[in-house]
Each structure stands twice: as structure tokens, then as C-alpha cells.
């Protein structure tokens, strides 16, 4: 009976670790995507303020 409880506890720990790892991968990839979009937006805004000589 004691072995079964520790086995379930270990299994739950592994499942939580996999969930946290997958969430970290999704968070990092989404932040990279959002960061590129924000950078492109600021670059376009900056380029619109540059002075052009006729």
C-alpha cells in the first residue's frame, strides 16, 4: 500500500514537470514572436519620423 502511494506521487510529479516544461516552451516562443512584432512596429514608427530631404 505504501509503495502504491509513492508511485502515484512520483507519477504526479512527473506530470506536473511535463506541464510546466511545455508551458515554458510556449511562453518563450510566444514572447519571441511578440518581441519581433513589437520591434517591427517601433521600427516602422521610427522610420515614419525620419526627415527626408527633397
N, C-alpha and C positions, 0 to 999 in steps of 0.2 A: 504494500500500500504506500509506503514512504517513497519507494523508487518511482512509482507512477506519478506522484505529485511533483517530484523534482524533474521528471521528464517533461511534464506539461509546462512547468515553469520555464525550463530551458527552451522549449519549443516556442512559447510566447515571447521570450526574449529575442529569439532569432527573428520571429515575425515582426516584432517592433523595430528591430535593427534594419530589416529589409525595407520597411515602410519609411523609416527616417532617411535611409540612403536614397531611395527613389525620390522622395520629396526634395532632398538636397540637390540631386541631379536636375530635376525640373526647375528648381529655383535658380540655380546657376545658369542654366541655359536660357531661361526667360529673362533674367537680368542682363545677360549678354545681348539678347535680341533687343530689349527695350533700350539698353545703353546705346546701341548703334543707331536706333531710330532717333533718340534724343540728340545725339551728336550730329546726325544729318540735319535735323531741324534747326539746331543752333547755327550750323554752317550756312544753311540757306538764309537764315535771318541776317547773319553777319555779312554775307555776300550782297544782300539787298541794300545794306547801309554803306557799302564802299562807294567812294566817289569815282565817277567815270569822267575822264577828260574828253571834251569834244574834239 
